[in-house]
Amino acid sequence: MAMYNYDNLVENMKHYGQPTPPTYNISNIPNEIPLFISYGAKDLLSDVNDVQILLDKLENHDKDKLVVQFVKDYAHGDFIMAVNANKVVYSPLIDFFTLH
């Protein structure tokens, strides 16, 4: 996972001092911070393989603090626009916030 890529060498240099955006150091996330990660099988922007790389980097995260939700039939926009998003995504998210 990297910071925003301006797709322009000059802009990246201006913002980051290097030609490509720097990557986020996932290991800097404290293990005791509650995390809710939700992703869909049909998401082309955050595909399953990319999410798995993220989850692999979070393998030492406190299991009681990490909730991973996989939604088989969801694409990127479905997390906002699906008619059942309230039930599928938002209710579990609110429950997560209530617990933590």
All heavy atoms as an XYZ file, in Angstrom:
811
protein
N       0.847     -1.170      0.000
C       0.000      0.000      0.000
C       0.891      1.231      0.000
O       1.804      1.325      0.804
C      -0.880      0.000      1.242
C      -2.312     -0.017      0.887
S      -3.542      0.026      2.217
C      -2.751     -0.232      3.719
N       0.603      2.119     -0.890
C       1.434      3.310     -1.033
C       0.574      4.571     -0.991
O      -0.638      4.526     -1.182
C       2.203      3.263     -2.344
N       1.238      5.669     -0.745
C       0.561      6.964     -0.784
C       0.111      7.251     -2.212
O       0.479      6.543     -3.147
C       1.511      8.044     -0.273
C       1.850      7.884      1.181
S       2.921      9.229      1.742
C       3.207      8.687      3.415
N      -0.660      8.303     -2.376
C      -1.229      8.645     -3.676
C      -0.124      8.822     -4.719
O       0.878      9.488     -4.483
C      -2.050      9.932     -3.566
C      -2.674     10.339     -4.875
C      -3.781      9.674     -5.370
C      -2.134     11.373     -5.635
C      -4.350     10.024     -6.578
C      -2.698     11.746     -6.840
C      -3.801     11.066     -7.308
O      -4.361     11.418     -8.507
N      -0.327      8.223     -5.887
C       0.608      8.351     -6.992
C       0.071      9.396     -7.967
O      -0.989      9.216     -8.554
C       0.776      7.007     -7.708
C       1.856      7.047     -8.765
O       2.362      8.102     -9.123
N       2.203      5.886     -9.266
N       0.800     10.470     -8.111
C       0.378     11.544     -9.012
C       0.585     11.184    -10.480
O       0.210     11.955    -11.361
C       1.124     12.830     -8.665
C       0.693     13.396     -7.338
C       1.341     13.040     -6.155
C      -0.381     14.270     -7.253
C       0.935     13.540     -4.930
C      -0.794     14.785     -6.033
C      -0.133     14.408     -4.875
O      -0.549     14.909     -3.665
N       1.179     10.019    -10.744
C       1.481      9.578    -12.116
C       2.257     10.636    -12.883
O       2.101     10.794    -14.094
C       0.200      9.203    -12.878
C      -0.356      7.864    -12.431
O       0.447      6.986    -12.074
O      -1.591      7.710    -12.428
N       3.062     11.366    -12.149
C       3.847     12.443    -12.739
C       5.106     12.581    -11.886
O       5.016     12.871    -10.693
C       3.012     13.729    -12.741
C       3.749     14.911    -13.299
O       4.788     15.309    -12.789
N       3.184     15.506    -14.340
N       6.248     12.375    -12.497
C       7.521     12.419    -11.776
C       7.708     13.724    -11.018
O       8.084     13.735     -9.843
C       8.677     12.208    -12.753
C      10.077     12.298    -12.179
C      10.357     11.108    -11.288
C      11.100     12.381    -13.286
N       7.381     14.836    -11.657
C       7.566     16.146    -11.036
C       6.669     16.294     -9.811
O       7.106     16.745     -8.748
C       7.304     17.284    -12.057
C       7.335     18.647    -11.393
C       8.310     17.212    -13.199
N       5.405     15.897     -9.943
C       4.472     16.007     -8.814
C       4.857     15.076     -7.666
O       4.800     15.467     -6.498
C       3.039     15.726     -9.261
C       2.426     16.843    -10.069
C       2.298     18.141     -9.284
O       1.811     18.115     -8.138
O       2.685     19.189     -9.824
N       5.240     13.837     -8.002
C       5.683     12.924     -6.947
C       6.913     13.483     -6.239
O       7.011     13.415     -5.007
C       5.984     11.528     -7.512
C       4.727     10.724     -7.763
O       3.673     10.983     -7.188
N       4.836      9.728     -8.633
N       7.851     14.031     -6.986
C       9.054     14.617     -6.385
C       8.679     15.802     -5.498
O       9.229     15.973     -4.408
C      10.052     15.055     -7.466
C      10.713     13.909     -8.207
S      11.741     12.855     -7.158
C      13.082     13.950     -6.757
N       7.733     16.620     -5.959
C       7.312     17.789     -5.189
C       6.683     17.383     -3.862
O       6.951     17.970     -2.824
C       6.322     18.620     -6.021
C       5.852     19.892     -5.347
C       5.093     20.789     -6.329
C       3.625     20.497     -6.240
N       2.810     21.386     -7.083
N       5.858     16.347     -3.886
C       5.135     15.929     -2.681
C       5.935     14.989     -1.777
O       5.785     15.028     -0.557
C       3.809     15.277     -3.057
C       2.796     16.250     -3.549
N       2.685     16.604     -4.867
C       1.864     16.956     -2.889
C       1.718     17.484     -5.006
N       1.192     17.718     -3.819
N       6.746     14.124     -2.395
C       7.388     13.074     -1.609
C       8.916     13.137     -1.616
O       9.557     12.407     -0.869
C       6.955     11.690     -2.109
C       5.458     11.511     -2.180
C       4.834     11.158     -3.368
C       4.652     11.689     -1.056
C       3.459     10.984     -3.443
C       3.276     11.532     -1.122
C       2.690     11.173     -2.310
O       1.340     11.008     -2.381
N       9.478     13.939     -2.510
C      10.936     13.990     -2.601
C      11.524     12.746     -3.243
O      12.717     12.474     -3.114
N      10.708     12.012     -3.954
C      11.159     10.819     -4.660
C      10.225     10.582     -5.844
O       9.099     11.082     -5.858
C      11.199      9.607     -3.725
C       9.869      9.247     -3.093
C      10.006      8.156     -2.035
O      10.815      8.270     -1.123
N       9.220      7.098     -2.170
N      10.684      9.820     -6.851
C       9.893      9.675     -8.083
C       8.632      8.832     -7.945
O       7.714      8.943     -8.750
C      10.873      9.025     -9.068
C      11.940      8.425     -8.229
C      11.998      9.214     -6.953
N       8.597      7.970     -6.932
C       7.415      7.141     -6.711
C       6.901      7.377     -5.300
O       7.668      7.748     -4.401
C       7.751      5.643     -6.877
O       8.792      5.296     -5.974
C       8.180      5.328     -8.310
N       5.617      7.177     -5.080
C       5.074      7.402     -3.740
C       5.639      6.405     -2.729
O       5.848      5.239     -3.061
C       3.572      7.214     -3.899
C       3.349      6.666     -5.254
C       4.601      6.766     -6.033
N       5.887      6.859     -1.517
C       6.373      5.938     -0.490
C       5.275      4.971     -0.061
O       4.091      5.279     -0.150
C       6.781      6.853      0.666
C       6.105      8.155      0.414
C       5.801      8.237     -1.041
N       5.696      3.809      0.397
C       4.739      2.822      0.892
C       4.468      3.075      2.367
O       5.297      3.649      3.078
C       5.268      1.381      0.718
O       6.496      1.251      1.413
C       5.459      1.049     -0.752
N       3.287      2.671      2.783
C       2.941      2.750      4.198
C       3.593      1.575      4.923
O       3.595      0.451      4.414
C       1.421      2.693      4.400
C       0.705      3.926      3.942
C      -0.034      3.930      2.772
C       0.756      5.101      4.688
C      -0.701      5.064      2.348
C       0.089      6.241      4.278
C      -0.630      6.210      3.108
O      -1.297      7.333      2.696
N       4.094      1.826      6.100
C       4.671      0.768      6.914
C       3.565      0.225      7.824
O       3.294      0.780      8.883
C       5.848      1.291      7.727
C       6.563      0.202      8.472
O       6.100     -0.936      8.535
N       7.696      0.532      9.049
N       2.945     -0.853      7.395
C       1.813     -1.441      8.114
C       2.222     -1.879      9.519
O       1.414     -1.876     10.438
C       1.221     -2.624      7.313
C       0.742     -2.154      5.943
C       0.093     -3.298      8.075
C      -0.282     -1.057      5.944
N       3.482     -2.224      9.692
C       3.937     -2.673     11.015
C       3.907     -1.545     12.043
O       4.016     -1.800     13.243
C       5.337     -3.282     10.934
O       6.291     -2.300     10.574
N       3.729     -0.314     11.591
C       3.600      0.821     12.524
C       2.228      0.887     13.188
O       2.044      1.631     14.144
C       3.865      2.156     11.818
C       5.338      2.372     11.560
O       6.192      1.741     12.171
N       5.639      3.268     10.644
N       1.264      0.126     12.687
C      -0.065      0.110     13.297
C       0.038     -0.697     14.595
O       0.386     -1.886     14.559
C      -1.113     -0.528     12.363
C      -1.237      0.256     11.061
C      -2.470     -0.635     13.075
C      -2.121     -0.406     10.023
N      -0.245     -0.082     15.729
C      -0.165     -0.834     16.993
C      -1.099     -2.048     16.977
O      -2.234     -1.960     16.505
C      -0.612      0.184     18.048
C      -0.373      1.522     17.412
C      -0.613      1.317     15.946
N      -0.620     -3.166     17.473
C      -1.380     -4.419     17.445
C      -2.672     -4.363     18.236
O      -3.587     -5.144     17.989
C      -0.517     -5.573     17.959
C       0.561     -5.952     16.980
O       0.454     -5.683     15.788
N       1.612     -6.566     17.466
N      -2.767     -3.442     19.192
C      -3.966     -3.391     20.036
C      -5.035     -2.434     19.498
O      -6.108     -2.303     20.080
C      -3.597     -3.007     21.474
C      -3.055     -1.609     21.634
C      -1.561     -1.473     21.341
O      -0.905     -2.465     20.968
O      -1.065     -0.352     21.459
N      -4.775     -1.787     18.366
C      -5.756     -0.886     17.752
C      -6.842     -1.724     17.065
O      -6.526     -2.592     16.251
C      -5.079      0.039     16.707
C      -4.069      0.960     17.372
C      -6.109      0.819     15.905
C      -4.674      2.025     18.244
N      -8.113     -1.480     17.367
C      -9.178     -2.215     16.679
C      -9.224     -1.870     15.184
O      -9.160     -0.698     14.805
C     -10.452     -1.728     17.378
C     -10.004     -1.169     18.678
C      -8.621     -0.626     18.435
N      -9.302     -2.894     14.356
C      -9.376     -2.718     12.904
C     -10.545     -3.515     12.338
O     -10.727     -4.688     12.677
C      -8.096     -3.217     12.224
C      -6.798     -2.491     12.513
C      -5.639     -3.210     11.816
C      -6.872     -1.052     12.049
N     -11.313     -2.876     11.474
C     -12.412     -3.533     10.765
C     -12.077     -3.435      9.283
O     -12.009     -2.335      8.722
C     -13.731     -2.810     11.066
C     -14.939     -3.463     10.455
C     -15.692     -4.372     11.187
C     -15.352     -3.150      9.172
C     -16.821     -4.964     10.642
C     -16.477     -3.734      8.606
C     -17.222     -4.652      9.349
N     -11.842     -4.567      8.649
C     -11.484     -4.596      7.230
C     -12.574     -5.350      6.491
O     -12.842     -6.523      6.773
C     -10.116     -5.270      7.013
C      -9.027     -4.455      7.726
C      -9.813     -5.412      5.528
C      -7.667     -5.100      7.715
N     -13.207     -4.679      5.564
C     -14.278     -5.274      4.784
C     -13.924     -5.152      3.309
O     -13.515     -4.088      2.849
C     -15.592     -4.545      5.093
O     -16.669     -5.184      4.462
N     -14.085     -6.259      2.574
C     -13.753     -6.228      1.149
C     -14.642     -7.203      0.388
O     -15.244     -8.090      0.971
C     -12.273     -6.524      0.924
C     -11.821     -7.919      1.303
C     -11.514     -8.841      0.308
C     -11.678     -8.317      2.626
C     -11.082    -10.120      0.640
C     -11.249     -9.589      2.959
C     -10.953    -10.485      1.960
O     -10.530    -11.751      2.283
N     -14.720     -6.978     -0.919
C     -15.592     -7.800     -1.743
C     -14.843     -8.553     -2.821
O     -13.800     -8.100     -3.310
N     -15.390     -9.679     -3.207
C     -14.761    -10.534     -4.214
C     -14.732     -9.899     -5.596
O     -13.878    -10.222     -6.414
C     -15.482    -11.875     -4.288
N     -15.663     -8.978     -5.853
C     -15.757     -8.376     -7.184
C     -15.152     -6.975     -7.242
O     -15.342     -6.258     -8.221
C     -17.223     -8.341     -7.618
C     -17.816     -9.732     -7.768
C     -19.250     -9.676     -8.206
C     -19.805    -11.084     -8.361
N     -21.192    -11.069     -8.811
N     -14.414     -6.593     -6.208
C     -13.826     -5.259     -6.138
C     -12.559     -5.212     -6.986
O     -11.590     -5.906     -6.702
C     -13.498     -4.909     -4.681
C     -13.187     -3.441     -4.482
O     -12.687     -2.795     -5.425
O     -13.440     -2.949     -3.375
N     -12.580     -4.404     -8.032
C     -11.416     -4.284     -8.911
C     -10.396     -3.270     -8.394
O      -9.257     -3.268     -8.837
C     -11.871     -3.893    -10.327
C     -12.802     -4.888    -11.015
C     -13.233     -4.367    -12.385
C     -12.156     -6.263    -11.123
N     -10.793     -2.417     -7.472
C      -9.868     -1.418     -6.922
C      -9.093     -1.954     -5.729
O      -7.973     -1.539     -5.464
C     -10.627     -0.153     -6.525
C     -11.302      0.586     -7.670
C     -12.103      1.759     -7.143
C     -10.259      1.066     -8.674
N      -9.706     -2.821     -4.999
C      -9.069     -3.426     -3.824
C      -9.314     -4.929     -3.922
O     -10.138     -5.489     -3.214
C      -9.682     -2.838     -2.553
O      -9.086     -3.392     -1.419
N      -8.570     -5.555     -4.822
C      -8.887     -6.949     -5.106
C      -8.459     -7.896     -3.987
O      -7.698     -7.537     -3.091
C      -8.359     -7.377     -6.475
C      -6.859     -7.585     -6.526
O      -6.236     -7.908     -5.502
O      -6.303     -7.440     -7.629
N      -8.962     -9.091     -4.063
C      -8.771    -10.100     -3.022
C      -7.286    -10.361     -2.766
O      -6.872    -10.504     -1.617
C      -9.514    -11.405     -3.412
C      -9.208    -12.524     -2.448
C     -11.006    -11.148     -3.496
N      -6.490    -10.408     -3.809
C      -5.053    -10.668     -3.634
C      -4.376     -9.532     -2.875
O      -3.520     -9.781     -2.016
C      -4.374    -10.876     -4.985
C      -4.872    -12.130     -5.678
O      -5.172    -13.129     -5.046
N      -4.984    -12.069     -6.991
N      -4.733     -8.305     -3.199
C      -4.155     -7.156     -2.490
C      -4.557     -7.148     -1.020
O      -3.749     -6.861     -0.144
C      -4.576     -5.841     -3.147
C      -3.937     -5.639     -4.512
O      -2.939     -6.311     -4.806
O      -4.459     -4.815     -5.280
N      -5.816     -7.469     -0.757
C      -6.279     -7.516      0.629
C      -5.553     -8.626      1.382
O      -5.178     -8.460      2.540
C      -7.808     -7.683      0.714
C      -8.257     -7.885      2.148
C      -8.512     -6.474      0.102
N      -5.304     -9.739      0.721
C      -4.581    -10.836      1.376
C      -3.160    -10.414      1.743
O      -2.652    -10.779      2.803
C      -4.553    -12.083      0.495
C      -4.000    -13.295      1.211
C      -4.771    -13.617      2.485
O      -5.973    -13.826      2.446
N      -4.084    -13.672      3.619
N      -2.521     -9.629      0.901
C      -1.186     -9.106      1.224
C      -1.267     -8.254      2.485
O      -0.424     -8.369      3.383
C      -0.611     -8.306      0.034
C      -0.285     -9.246     -1.129
C       0.631     -7.515      0.456
C       0.024     -8.536     -2.435
N      -2.281     -7.401      2.565
C      -2.479     -6.577      3.757
C      -2.708     -7.459      4.982
O      -2.093     -7.245      6.035
C      -3.663     -5.627      3.559
C      -4.117     -4.842      4.785
C      -3.008     -3.920      5.286
C      -5.374     -4.059      4.465
N      -3.577     -8.446      4.859
C      -3.873     -9.325      5.994
C      -2.634    -10.107      6.430
O      -2.425    -10.322      7.626
C      -5.016    -10.269      5.651
C      -6.369     -9.596      5.430
C      -7.404    -10.617      4.956
C      -6.833     -8.871      6.669
N      -1.812    -10.505      5.476
C      -0.568    -11.195      5.824
C       0.340    -10.292      6.653
O       1.005    -10.744      7.584
C       0.172    -11.657      4.571
C      -0.519    -12.805      3.856
O      -1.420    -13.446      4.450
O      -0.161    -13.052      2.686
N       0.350     -9.015      6.313
C       1.175     -8.059      7.066
C       0.603     -7.786      8.455
O       1.315     -7.319      9.329
C       1.329     -6.758      6.290
C       2.175     -6.935      5.044
C       2.369     -5.644      4.311
C       3.229     -5.912      3.078
N       3.692     -4.711      2.438
N      -0.661     -8.095      8.633
C      -1.313     -7.896      9.934
C      -1.412     -9.203     10.726
O      -2.161     -9.291     11.693
C      -2.720     -7.317      9.728
C      -2.784     -5.903      9.180
C      -4.220     -5.558      8.779
C      -2.249     -4.900     10.196
N      -0.621    -10.210     10.346
C      -0.744    -11.523     10.978
C      -0.469    -11.501     12.482
O      -0.975    -12.347     13.215
C       0.168    -12.536     10.295
C       1.647    -12.304     10.514
C       2.512    -13.329      9.808
O       1.982    -14.351      9.347
O       3.720    -13.086      9.722
N       0.291    -10.534     12.970
C       0.587    -10.449     14.406
C      -0.375     -9.533     15.158
O      -0.199     -9.300     16.348
C       2.023     -9.978     14.622
C       3.024    -11.002     14.127
O       2.809    -12.202     14.251
N       4.105    -10.531     13.542
N      -1.363     -9.014     14.448
C      -2.333     -8.125     15.087
C      -3.172     -8.929     16.090
O      -3.474    -10.097     15.853
C      -3.241     -7.466     14.045
C      -3.840     -6.198     14.490
N      -3.175     -5.001     14.400
C      -5.035     -5.914     15.069
C      -3.934     -4.040     14.883
N      -5.072     -4.567     15.299
N      -3.524     -8.298     17.213
C      -4.363     -8.972     18.205
C      -5.627     -9.494     17.530
O      -6.383     -8.723     16.942
C      -4.753     -8.025     19.340
C      -3.596     -7.668     20.244
O      -2.512     -8.278     20.108
O      -3.764     -6.786     21.102
N      -5.849    -10.796     17.622
C      -6.999    -11.410     16.945
C      -8.325    -10.884     17.482
O      -9.310    -10.822     16.748
C      -6.948    -12.932     17.079
C      -5.688    -13.567     16.501
C      -5.458    -13.181     15.062
C      -4.175    -13.802     14.532
N      -3.505    -13.009     13.532
N      -8.359    -10.466     18.743
C      -9.578     -9.902     19.320
C      -9.860     -8.489     18.820
O     -10.949     -7.967     19.032
C      -9.482     -9.863     20.849
C      -9.419    -11.242     21.467
O      -9.804    -12.213     20.786
O      -8.983    -11.348     22.620
N      -8.888     -7.878     18.176
C      -9.022     -6.493     17.724
C      -9.151     -6.379     16.204
O      -9.285     -5.289     15.680
C      -7.809     -5.671     18.172
C      -7.594     -5.647     19.665
C      -8.636     -4.804     20.337
C      -8.351     -4.728     21.823
N      -9.297     -3.901     22.518
N      -9.079     -7.493     15.508
C      -9.126     -7.475     14.048
C     -10.361     -8.225     13.556
O     -10.524     -9.412     13.818
C      -7.867     -8.123     13.466
C      -7.781     -8.239     11.945
C      -7.806     -6.859     11.283
C      -6.528     -8.999     11.548
N     -11.231     -7.503     12.861
C     -12.413     -8.105     12.244
C     -12.259     -7.987     10.735
O     -12.020     -6.900     10.211
C     -13.709     -7.405     12.709
C     -14.910     -7.917     11.928
C     -13.908     -7.587     14.196
N     -12.364     -9.110     10.051
C     -12.252     -9.140      8.596
C     -13.572     -9.649      8.043
O     -14.043    -10.724      8.415
C     -11.091    -10.043      8.142
C     -11.025    -10.094      6.618
C      -9.772     -9.566      8.728
N     -14.157     -8.838      7.178
C     -15.433     -9.197      6.558
C     -15.236     -9.319      5.054
O     -14.843     -8.357      4.396
C     -16.487     -8.128      6.858
C     -17.825     -8.428      6.229
C     -18.765     -7.246      6.260
O     -18.375     -6.142      5.918
N     -19.990     -7.479      6.685
N     -15.502    -10.499      4.523
C     -15.437    -10.745      3.089
C     -16.861    -10.863      2.561
O     -17.646    -11.667      3.064
C     -14.664    -12.036      2.811
C     -14.664    -12.445      1.367
C     -13.907    -11.746      0.447
C     -15.409    -13.525      0.945
C     -13.899    -12.128     -0.893
C     -15.407    -13.915     -0.383
C     -14.653    -13.211     -1.300
N     -17.191    -10.057      1.557
C     -18.533    -10.075      0.974
C     -18.398    -10.573     -0.472
O     -17.908     -9.854     -1.347
C     -19.200     -8.686      1.035
C     -20.640     -8.774      0.550
C     -19.126     -8.100      2.437
N     -18.832    -11.796     -0.678
C     -18.624    -12.496     -1.953
C     -19.150    -11.738     -3.170
O     -18.489    -11.688     -4.208
C     -19.280    -13.875     -1.868
C     -19.119    -14.718     -3.106
C     -19.808    -16.062     -2.950
C     -19.738    -16.846     -4.231
N     -20.477    -18.097     -4.149
N     -20.326    -11.145     -3.069
C     -20.967    -10.533     -4.238
C     -20.766     -9.028     -4.337
O     -21.431     -8.383     -5.145
C     -22.466    -10.845     -4.220
C     -22.735    -12.329     -4.358
O     -21.971    -13.010     -5.063
O     -23.710    -12.820     -3.755
N     -19.867     -8.457     -3.543
C     -19.702     -7.002     -3.532
C     -18.517     -6.532     -4.378
O     -17.442     -7.117     -4.343
C     -19.491     -6.513     -2.098
C     -20.755     -6.057     -1.403
C     -21.975     -6.666     -1.618
C     -20.716     -5.009     -0.501
C     -23.118     -6.251     -0.971
C     -21.850     -4.583      0.158
C     -23.050     -5.213     -0.081
O     -24.177     -4.790      0.568
N     -18.761     -5.451     -5.115
C     -17.715     -4.710     -5.800
C     -17.481     -3.427     -5.002
O     -18.115     -3.201     -3.964
C     -18.135     -4.404     -7.235
N     -16.597     -2.578     -5.475
C     -16.187     -1.399     -4.706
C     -17.371     -0.493     -4.345
O     -17.544     -0.126     -3.187
C     -15.133     -0.615     -5.503
C     -14.301      0.278     -4.673
N     -13.282     -0.196     -3.879
C     -14.327      1.615     -4.500
C     -12.715      0.820     -3.253
N     -13.320      1.928     -3.611
N     -18.193     -0.162     -5.318
C     -19.314      0.743     -5.078
C     -20.426      0.156     -4.237
O     -21.213      0.892     -3.630
N     -20.488     -1.155     -4.163
C     -21.553     -1.804     -3.394
C     -21.486     -1.477     -1.903
O     -22.503     -1.494     -1.220
C     -21.510     -3.322     -3.583
C     -21.880     -3.732     -4.994
O     -22.775     -3.090     -5.576
O     -21.269     -4.680     -5.518
N     -20.302     -1.183     -1.406
C     -20.176     -0.858      0.012
C     -20.906      0.436      0.367
O     -21.206      0.684      1.524
C     -18.691     -0.784      0.413
C     -18.056     -2.142      0.494
C     -17.478     -2.719     -0.616
C     -18.087     -2.854      1.676
C     -16.912     -3.981     -0.554
C     -17.529     -4.122      1.758
C     -16.943     -4.682      0.633
N     -21.217      1.218     -0.646
C     -21.955      2.471     -0.437
C     -23.368      2.382     -1.013
O     -24.328      2.820     -0.387
C     -21.221      3.654     -1.098
C     -19.865      3.847     -0.450
C     -22.037      4.932     -1.017
C     -18.980      4.836     -1.173
N     -23.503      1.802     -2.206
C     -24.747      1.904     -2.939
C     -25.643      0.664     -2.922
O     -26.785      0.741     -3.373
C     -24.451      2.268     -4.395
C     -23.789      3.625     -4.536
S     -23.500      4.117     -6.243
C     -22.306      2.916     -6.791
N     -25.163     -0.458     -2.453
C     -25.989     -1.670     -2.484
C     -27.231     -1.484     -1.609
O     -27.158     -0.886     -0.534
C     -25.185     -2.874     -2.015
N     -28.342     -2.015     -2.062
C     -29.587     -1.871     -1.306
C     -29.518     -2.587      0.045
O     -30.236     -2.233      0.971
C     -30.812     -2.368     -2.109
C     -31.042     -1.494     -3.330
C     -30.659     -3.822     -2.511
N     -28.630     -3.557      0.171
C     -28.497     -4.276      1.433
C     -27.241     -3.885      2.219
O     -26.873     -4.557      3.178
C     -28.526     -5.783      1.194
C     -27.343     -6.274      0.382
O     -26.603     -5.507     -0.218
N     -27.171     -7.593      0.347
N     -26.579     -2.803      1.826
C     -25.340     -2.379      2.504
C     -25.576     -2.096      3.977
O     -24.699     -2.364      4.804
C     -24.734     -1.160      1.813
N     -26.744     -1.582      4.313
C     -27.036     -1.309      5.720
C     -26.941     -2.585      6.551
O     -26.322     -2.607      7.610
C     -28.412     -0.671      5.859
C     -28.692     -0.232      7.272
O     -27.825      0.335      7.929
N     -29.889     -0.502      7.758
N     -27.532     -3.646      6.046
C     -27.539     -4.929      6.755
C     -26.183     -5.635      6.662
O     -25.671     -6.163      7.653
C     -28.634     -5.817      6.172
C     -28.712     -7.192      6.761
C     -29.821     -7.990      6.080
C     -29.569     -9.467      6.240
N     -30.369    -10.273      5.365
N     -25.604     -5.645      5.462
C     -24.389     -6.422      5.208
C     -23.133     -5.741      5.759
O     -22.263     -6.409      6.320
C     -24.226     -6.688      3.697
C     -22.896     -7.342      3.375
C     -25.378     -7.542      3.191
N     -23.045     -4.428      5.613
C     -21.817     -3.716      5.981
C     -21.985     -2.846      7.221
O     -21.218     -2.963      8.176
C     -21.318     -2.834      4.808
C     -20.057     -2.086      5.193
C     -21.082     -3.676      3.565
N     -22.985     -1.976      7.201
C     -23.063     -0.945      8.244
C     -23.476     -1.472      9.607
O     -22.948     -1.025     10.620
C     -23.936      0.216      7.785
C     -23.360      0.883      6.561
C     -24.070      0.954      5.378
C     -22.079      1.395      6.593
C     -23.522      1.546      4.250
C     -21.519      1.981      5.464
C     -22.248      2.054      4.299
O     -21.700      2.628      3.194
N     -24.386     -2.424      9.665
C     -24.763     -2.982     10.967
C     -23.580     -3.670     11.650
O     -23.303     -3.408     12.819
C     -25.943     -3.939     10.831
O     -27.116     -3.211     10.552
N     -22.828     -4.528     10.929
C     -21.641     -5.115     11.563
C     -20.590     -4.069     11.946
O     -19.923     -4.194     12.975
C     -21.090     -6.070     10.509
C     -22.234     -6.381      9.616
C     -23.097     -5.148      9.617
N     -20.472     -3.031     11.149
C     -19.512     -1.964     11.466
C     -19.916     -1.211     12.735
O     -19.078     -0.949     13.605
C     -19.377     -1.002     10.284
C     -18.363      0.119     10.418
C     -16.953     -0.428     10.657
C     -18.389      0.998      9.194
N     -21.201     -0.908     12.867
C     -21.694     -0.239     14.069
C     -21.500     -1.140     15.292
O     -21.087     -0.685     16.361
C     -23.181      0.172     13.912
C     -23.332      1.218     12.817
C     -23.760      0.649     15.234
C     -22.591      2.507     13.050
N     -21.759     -2.426     15.137
C     -21.524     -3.374     16.222
C     -20.050     -3.374     16.626
O     -19.724     -3.423     17.813
C     -21.941     -4.789     15.816
C     -23.451     -4.940     15.657
O     -24.198     -4.064     16.150
O     -23.861     -5.939     15.012
N     -19.180     -3.322     15.649
C     -17.730     -3.268     15.910
C     -17.381     -2.014     16.724
O     -16.660     -2.093     17.708
C     -16.974     -3.301     14.587
C     -15.494     -3.089     14.709
C     -14.663     -4.132     15.081
C     -14.931     -1.846     14.449
C     -13.292     -3.939     15.193
C     -13.582     -1.641     14.548
C     -12.748     -2.694     14.928
N     -17.895     -0.866     16.280
C     -17.617      0.388     17.004
C     -18.178      0.339     18.420
O     -17.562      0.842     19.355
C     -18.190      1.592     16.264
C     -17.394      1.990     15.045
C     -18.048      2.325     13.876
C     -16.023      2.043     15.078
C     -17.321      2.702     12.749
C     -15.282      2.406     13.958
C     -15.947      2.749     12.797
N     -19.355     -0.244     18.575
C     -19.971     -0.350     19.903
C     -19.109     -1.219     20.829
O     -18.922     -0.896     21.995
C     -21.384     -0.942     19.772
O     -22.157     -0.106     18.928
C     -22.049     -1.053     21.138
N     -18.576     -2.295     20.292
C     -17.748     -3.198     21.084
C     -16.419     -2.568     21.481
O     -15.917     -2.773     22.572
C     -17.501     -4.491     20.296
C     -16.639     -5.557     20.972
C     -17.336     -6.076     22.230
C     -16.378     -6.686     20.005
N     -15.868     -1.767     20.583
C     -14.548     -1.192     20.830
C     -14.634      0.282     21.161
O     -13.709      0.963     21.352
C     -13.630     -1.416     19.614
C     -13.380     -2.863     19.358
N     -12.521     -3.627     20.099
C     -13.893     -3.716     18.425
C     -12.497     -4.860     19.658
N     -13.328     -4.941     18.648
